[in-house]
Amino acid sequence: MTTETLGPTLSASIVGASAGPLTQTIDARWLMAYNAALSDALPRPVAHPLFAVCYEWPVSAALRERAIGAAIASLSVHASHDLVVHRPPRAGDRLTTTGAPPRSRGPWSTSRWRPIRTSSRSSWTP
């Protein structure tokens, strides 16, 4: 069998791949825009529980590009997201995210996000 008959394959080079760190400052406008997109009329700029996706996404996209490449990217599916919110992000928070896929076998690839604390209390953990 050739690679053509098997289709795109994952390279062993993804082992140890990482992306980040990327530091972003959360501002009130970003919080309110995300909430408005969800039609969530909160009375003040507070973070929706899924707002973490906003600051994880740039690192996720960079890691996906490095780990699986364009040939497989269109076939990939975001199947789950496990997240613990310790406190909602607030305007003025500076959040730093890094990402690395843990070792796994087969076509299932998972990523683990590590928040890097810039204050005494972490906003979220994966």
C-alpha positions in Angstrom: 0.0 0.0 0.0 1.2 3.5 -0.7 0.5 6.7 1.1 -1.9 7.7 -1.7 -4.1 4.7 -0.9 -3.9 5.3 2.8 -4.6 9.0 2.6 -2.9 11.7 4.7 -1.0 10.4 7.7 0.2 11.9 11.0 3.9 12.4 11.3 5.7 11.3 14.4 7.2 14.8 14.5 4.1 16.0 16.4 5.4 14.4 19.5 6.7 17.2 21.7 5.2 20.0 19.4 4.1 23.1 21.3 2.8 26.5 20.7 2.9 29.7 22.7 3.3 31.2 25.1 0.9 33.9 24.0 -0.1 36.7 26.4 -3.3 38.6 25.8 -4.9 41.4 27.8 -8.6 41.0 28.4 -10.5 44.2 28.0 -14.2 45.2 28.6 -14.9 45.6 24.8 -13.7 42.0 24.1 -15.9 40.6 26.9 -19.0 42.6 25.8 -18.5 41.7 22.1 -18.3 37.9 22.9 -21.4 38.2 25.1 -23.3 40.1 22.4 -22.4 37.5 19.8 -24.1 34.9 22.1 -27.1 37.2 22.6 -26.2 37.2 26.3 -27.3 40.6 27.7 -25.3 40.7 30.8 -25.5 44.0 32.7 -21.8 44.6 32.9 -18.7 43.3 31.1 -18.3 39.9 32.7 -16.9 36.8 31.0 -19.2 34.1 29.6 -18.1 30.7 30.9 -16.9 29.7 27.4 -14.9 32.9 26.9 -11.7 30.9 27.5 -12.0 29.7 23.9 -11.2 33.3 22.8 -7.7 33.4 24.3 -7.0 29.7 23.8 -7.8 29.8 20.0 -4.7 31.5 18.6 -2.5 29.0 20.4 -4.8 26.1 19.3 -4.6 27.2 15.7 -0.8 27.5 15.8 -0.4 24.1 17.4 -2.8 22.5 15.0 -0.8 23.9 12.1 2.5 22.6 13.5 1.1 19.2 14.6 -1.1 18.1 11.8 -0.6 20.4 8.8 -2.9 21.4 6.0 -3.4 18.0 4.5 -5.2 16.7 7.6 -6.6 19.9 9.1 -9.7 19.8 7.0 -10.4 16.3 8.3 -10.0 17.2 12.0 -12.8 17.6 14.4 -12.9 19.4 17.7 -14.7 16.7 19.7 -14.6 17.9 23.3 -13.3 20.7 25.6 -12.8 20.1 29.3 -12.4 23.3 31.2 -12.5 24.4 34.8 -13.2 28.1 35.4 -11.8 29.1 38.8 -12.9 32.7 38.3 -14.2 34.6 35.2 -11.6 36.6 33.5 -12.0 40.3 34.1 -11.1 43.4 32.1 -7.4 44.2 32.7 -6.4 40.5 33.2 -3.3 39.5 31.3 -3.5 35.8 30.5 -0.8 33.7 29.0 -1.5 30.4 27.3 0.8 27.6 26.0 -0.3 24.4 24.3 1.2 21.0 23.8 -0.3 17.7 22.6 0.2 14.9 25.2 1.5 11.6 23.7 -1.2 9.5 22.3 -1.5 6.7 19.7 -3.6 6.5 16.6 -5.7 9.2 14.9 -6.9 10.7 18.2 -4.8 13.7 19.0 -5.5 15.8 22.1 -4.0 19.0 23.3 -3.4 20.3 26.8 -3.4 24.0 27.6 -1.4 25.4 30.4 -2.3 28.8 31.9 0.7 30.7 33.1 -0.2 32.8 36.1 0.4 36.5 35.9 -1.3 37.1 39.2 -1.7 35.1 42.4 -4.9 33.4 41.2 -5.4 31.4 38.0 -8.5 32.1 35.9 -8.8 28.6 34.4 -7.3 25.2 34.1 -7.9 22.7 31.4 
